[in-house]
Amino acid sequence: MSKTAPPLPTGKNLLAGKTVLVTAAAGTGIGYWAARRCAEEGATVMISDLHERRLDEAAEKLEKLTGQRPATALCNVTDEAQVQALAQAAIRRLGAVDVLINNAGLGGYAPLVEMSDEAWSKVLDVTLTGTMRVTRAVLPHMLERGQGAIVNNASVLAWRAQEGQSHYAAAKAGVMAFTRCVAMEAAASGVRINAVSPSIAMHEFLSKVTPAGLLEELTSREAFGRAAEPFEVANVMVFLASDYASYMTGEVVAVSSQHP
């Protein structure tokens, strides 16, 4: 069995004419690739992050690759004022927000008996409450327009047990439940809200928050014998954002080669 990732698919204009806002899009992870794949599928993109230098670098890289420089905005999703400013800036600069991709999240390894209240609260504030804040800020705009799609980033750890991940798993389980409930509130207005649930998507920053040897162990459990490439998760986000997923809302789609 080949452990080589497939080639990056060419764009099919799945998001032609749409505008997309992506949070936590700096760096090399799922957020960056979500922004890139959306642009490659014809969307006009705006990216946000709290790391100014990395955000500018991501915008420059996207401009070179796609010929379109995305609008950028600094935003810490734990700050309500910054989130509201981001929503208004996106509406102003994009004209309207057709798609919101909530990618911001925070992980880390911490056994519960060693975990402080601060560590627990920080992970939940970024990962779960941050998703809520950005959704709450953008959703009224979509409801008023009677259209829109929101894609949240959950995790298979909301289904699977893994030591040292109780805070992150609880936050991602919350993202799943939040997605399902708010989807029911938005459906009557024509707004769809779904989530992806990746197992393991390899990028350079992941190793910084993962104990030695754990990534290799988790990768060995995957049916394909490799971790997902971030673009493979982003591809599913693009599908959920597109009109091809028009009858899907409140769903959580596992992007994984291992059953829960």
Backbone torsions as a table, in degrees:
resi	resn	phi	psi	omega
1	MET	NA	132.1	178.8
2	SER	-76.5	134.7	176.1
3	LYS	-100.4	14.2	-178.8
4	THR	-86.9	134.9	178.2
5	ALA	-67.8	149.9	178.1
6	PRO	-70.0	163.1	177.6
7	PRO	-67.9	155.0	176.5
8	LEU	-64.1	127.1	-178.9
9	PRO	-70.1	150.1	175.5
10	THR	-79.3	150.9	-177.6
11	GLY	-66.3	145.2	178.7
12	LYS	-120.1	16.5	-178.9
13	ASN	59.7	36.0	179.3
14	LEU	-64.5	-24.3	-178.7
15	LEU	-119.0	26.0	-178.7
16	ALA	-57.1	129.9	177.6
17	GLY	82.9	-2.5	-178.9
18	LYS	-97.0	156.1	175.3
19	THR	-111.2	143.1	-173.4
20	VAL	-135.6	133.1	172.1
21	LEU	-110.9	127.3	-178.9
22	VAL	-122.2	127.3	175.3
23	THR	-92.5	156.7	179.6
24	ALA	51.6	53.5	-173.9
25	ALA	-102.8	3.5	176.9
26	ALA	-79.4	164.9	177.4
27	GLY	87.0	-147.7	-173.8
28	THR	-126.3	10.8	-173.7
29	GLY	-89.4	-157.1	-174.3
30	ILE	-62.6	-39.1	-179.1
31	GLY	-61.5	-45.8	177.3
32	TYR	-60.8	-45.3	-177.9
33	TRP	-69.5	-30.9	174.9
34	ALA	-63.3	-44.2	178.4
35	ALA	-63.3	-44.0	-179.4
36	ARG	-64.4	-46.5	-178.2
37	ARG	-66.3	-35.6	176.5
38	CYS	-63.0	-44.2	178.5
39	ALA	-63.6	-41.3	179.3
40	GLU	-67.3	-20.5	177.4
41	GLU	-95.8	14.3	170.6
42	GLY	98.1	2.7	-177.7
43	ALA	-83.1	155.9	167.3
44	THR	-93.8	125.7	-166.4
45	VAL	-117.3	144.4	168.4
46	MET	-124.6	135.0	-178.2
47	ILE	-119.2	149.0	-178.9
48	SER	-134.4	152.8	175.6
49	ASP	-169.0	169.7	176.1
50	LEU	-98.5	-4.5	178.8
51	HIS	-99.0	103.2	-172.6
52	GLU	-62.4	-48.2	-177.7
53	ARG	-63.1	-47.2	-179.2
54	ARG	-66.7	-31.9	177.4
55	LEU	-65.9	-44.1	177.7
56	ASP	-64.0	-40.1	178.5
57	GLU	-63.3	-40.0	178.7
58	ALA	-64.3	-41.4	179.5
59	ALA	-63.8	-41.7	178.4
60	GLU	-64.2	-42.3	179.9
61	LYS	-64.6	-42.5	179.2
62	LEU	-65.1	-36.5	178.5
63	GLU	-64.6	-42.6	179.0
64	LYS	-64.8	-37.4	-175.6
65	LEU	-81.0	-34.5	-172.4
66	THR	-112.7	-12.6	-177.4
67	GLY	80.2	3.9	-178.6
68	GLN	-131.0	120.6	177.4
69	ARG	-84.9	122.7	-179.5
70	PRO	-73.2	149.5	169.0
71	ALA	-65.0	151.0	-178.4
72	THR	-130.8	154.3	175.3
73	ALA	-155.4	130.7	174.1
74	LEU	-73.5	138.6	178.1
75	CYS	-160.0	128.9	169.7
76	ASN	-99.6	114.8	-172.6
77	VAL	-71.0	-4.6	174.5
78	THR	-88.5	-1.9	-177.8
79	ASP	-112.2	110.5	-175.8
80	GLU	-59.9	-39.9	-179.6
81	ALA	-63.5	-40.6	178.6
82	GLN	-67.8	-36.7	179.3
83	VAL	-66.1	-44.8	178.4
84	GLN	-62.8	-39.7	177.9
85	ALA	-64.3	-38.3	178.0
86	LEU	-62.6	-46.2	-179.5
87	ALA	-60.2	-44.7	-179.4
88	GLN	-67.7	-38.4	178.2
89	ALA	-65.2	-39.2	179.8
90	ALA	-65.2	-43.9	179.1
91	ILE	-63.4	-40.6	-179.0
92	ARG	-68.6	-45.7	-173.4
93	ARG	-82.2	-29.4	179.2
94	LEU	-94.3	-16.0	-175.7
95	GLY	90.6	-38.1	175.8
96	ALA	-167.4	157.6	177.0
97	VAL	-109.8	108.0	177.2
98	ASP	-82.2	-34.8	-175.1
99	VAL	-135.5	133.9	171.4
100	LEU	-117.3	127.3	174.3
101	ILE	-113.0	109.9	178.7
102	ASN	-87.6	101.5	-176.6
103	ASN	-110.2	-15.3	-174.6
104	ALA	-60.4	132.5	179.2
105	GLY	-163.5	159.1	-178.9
106	LEU	-137.5	129.7	178.9
107	GLY	-119.6	-154.0	-178.2
108	GLY	136.7	158.2	-178.5
109	TYR	-101.9	127.1	178.9
110	ALA	-160.8	109.8	172.2
111	PRO	-59.3	144.6	-173.8
112	LEU	-57.6	-40.3	-176.6
113	VAL	-67.8	-14.5	178.1
114	GLU	-105.8	-0.4	-172.6
115	MET	-88.6	131.0	176.3
116	SER	-85.0	161.5	173.1
117	ASP	-57.6	-38.6	-178.5
118	GLU	-63.3	-43.4	179.8
119	ALA	-64.6	-43.9	178.0
120	TRP	-60.1	-50.1	-175.5
121	SER	-65.3	-36.2	-178.5
122	LYS	-64.9	-43.5	179.6
123	VAL	-64.1	-44.4	179.7
124	LEU	-68.8	-35.1	-178.5
125	ASP	-65.9	-43.1	179.3
126	VAL	-73.5	-51.3	-167.0
127	THR	-77.6	-45.3	-177.6
128	LEU	-97.1	-56.8	-177.2
129	THR	-67.5	-33.0	176.3
130	GLY	-62.5	-41.7	176.0
131	THR	-61.4	-41.8	177.6
132	MET	-62.7	-46.0	-176.1
133	ARG	-60.5	-47.4	-177.1
134	VAL	-67.7	-40.2	176.7
135	THR	-61.0	-46.4	-179.2
136	ARG	-61.6	-32.8	-179.1
137	ALA	-76.2	-35.2	-174.7
138	VAL	-93.4	-29.8	-172.9
139	LEU	-58.5	-42.1	179.3
140	PRO	-56.7	-36.6	177.0
141	HIS	-62.1	-44.3	178.9
142	MET	-68.1	-41.6	179.7
143	LEU	-62.2	-40.3	179.4
144	GLU	-64.3	-36.6	-179.9
145	ARG	-80.9	-17.3	-179.1
146	GLY	72.8	28.2	178.7
147	GLN	-165.6	160.5	177.5
148	GLY	144.2	161.3	177.9
149	ALA	-139.3	135.1	176.0
150	ILE	-119.9	133.1	178.3
151	VAL	-123.2	118.8	179.2
152	ASN	-100.6	153.5	179.9
153	ASN	-104.8	108.1	177.3
154	ALA	-100.0	-146.1	179.8
155	SER	-166.4	148.8	175.9
156	VAL	-66.4	-13.4	176.7
157	LEU	-67.3	-14.7	171.7
158	ALA	-69.1	-19.1	178.2
159	TRP	-106.9	-35.1	-173.8
160	ARG	-101.3	146.4	176.7
161	ALA	-86.8	135.5	175.5
162	GLN	-149.2	127.8	-176.4
163	GLU	-63.4	148.3	178.1
164	GLY	78.3	6.8	-174.1
165	GLN	-124.6	22.6	-175.6
166	SER	-62.6	-37.9	179.4
167	HIS	-69.0	-46.0	-178.8
168	TYR	-67.3	-43.3	180.0
169	ALA	-63.9	-41.6	178.1
170	ALA	-63.1	-41.0	179.3
171	ALA	-64.7	-43.6	-178.5
172	LYS	-71.4	-33.3	173.0
173	ALA	-63.3	-37.1	175.5
174	GLY	-63.9	-38.9	177.0
175	VAL	-60.5	-41.7	179.0
176	MET	-62.3	-49.2	-179.0
177	ALA	-64.5	-41.3	177.5
178	PHE	-59.5	-44.6	-179.9
179	THR	-58.4	-47.9	-177.5
180	ARG	-64.4	-43.5	-176.1
181	CYS	-70.1	-46.3	-177.9
182	VAL	-70.0	-29.1	175.5
183	ALA	-59.2	-37.6	179.1
184	MET	-68.1	-33.9	179.1
185	GLU	-71.0	-31.6	-173.1
186	ALA	-94.2	-15.3	-171.4
187	ALA	-59.6	-40.8	-177.1
188	ALA	-63.1	-22.0	179.5
189	SER	-95.5	4.4	177.5
190	GLY	83.9	15.5	179.6
191	VAL	-102.4	130.0	-179.2
192	ARG	-104.0	139.5	178.8
193	ILE	-134.4	117.7	-179.3
194	ASN	-134.0	175.9	179.0
195	ALA	-142.7	153.7	168.5
196	VAL	-103.6	153.3	-179.9
197	SER	-131.5	85.2	-177.7
198	PRO	-74.7	153.3	172.2
199	SER	-86.2	-76.0	178.9
200	ILE	-140.4	120.7	177.9
201	ALA	-116.8	117.6	-170.7
202	MET	-82.6	128.1	170.3
203	HIS	-151.6	168.5	-166.3
204	GLU	-65.8	-25.5	-177.4
205	PHE	-86.4	-13.4	-176.9
206	LEU	-63.5	-38.6	-177.2
207	SER	-65.1	-21.7	-178.0
208	LYS	-70.7	-22.2	-177.8
209	VAL	-116.6	16.4	-176.7
210	THR	-124.3	131.0	178.2
211	PRO	-58.5	149.5	-178.5
212	ALA	-57.0	133.8	177.0
213	GLY	88.7	-19.2	-175.4
214	LEU	-70.1	-39.4	179.9
215	LEU	-62.3	-40.1	178.3
216	GLU	-64.5	-40.5	179.6
217	GLU	-65.2	-45.8	-179.3
218	LEU	-65.2	-39.5	179.4
219	THR	-62.8	-37.9	-177.8
220	SER	-64.9	-20.4	-179.6
221	ARG	-82.6	-15.5	-177.6
222	GLU	-75.4	141.9	-175.2
223	ALA	-61.7	-32.6	-179.8
224	PHE	-83.4	-4.0	179.3
225	GLY	72.1	18.4	179.7
226	ARG	-152.5	161.5	172.1
227	ALA	-77.9	159.6	173.5
228	ALA	-69.8	148.1	166.6
229	GLU	-78.6	144.4	179.7
230	PRO	-53.3	-33.1	-179.4
231	PHE	-68.1	-23.9	178.5
232	GLU	-70.9	-32.3	173.0
233	VAL	-72.6	-42.9	179.9
234	ALA	-61.0	-34.1	178.0
235	ASN	-59.1	-40.1	179.5
236	VAL	-71.2	-34.8	174.3
237	MET	-61.0	-42.8	178.3
238	VAL	-60.4	-44.3	178.5
239	PHE	-58.4	-48.0	-178.6
240	LEU	-65.2	-28.6	178.4
241	ALA	-79.0	-19.1	-172.3
242	SER	-88.6	169.8	177.7
243	ASP	-69.1	-12.4	176.9
244	TYR	-68.1	-18.9	179.1
245	ALA	-105.2	30.7	-171.7
246	SER	-61.6	-23.3	-178.9
247	TYR	-104.3	15.1	-179.6
248	MET	-109.6	125.2	169.6
249	THR	-153.7	148.0	-176.6
250	GLY	72.0	15.8	-177.5
251	GLU	-99.8	149.7	173.4
252	VAL	-118.8	115.6	-175.0
253	VAL	-102.7	116.6	177.7
254	ALA	-71.5	130.0	173.4
255	VAL	-110.9	86.6	-166.8
256	SER	-157.3	156.6	173.3
257	SER	-116.1	23.4	177.8
258	GLN	-139.6	133.0	179.5
259	HIS	-70.0	150.3	178.3
260	PRO	-58.0	NA	NA
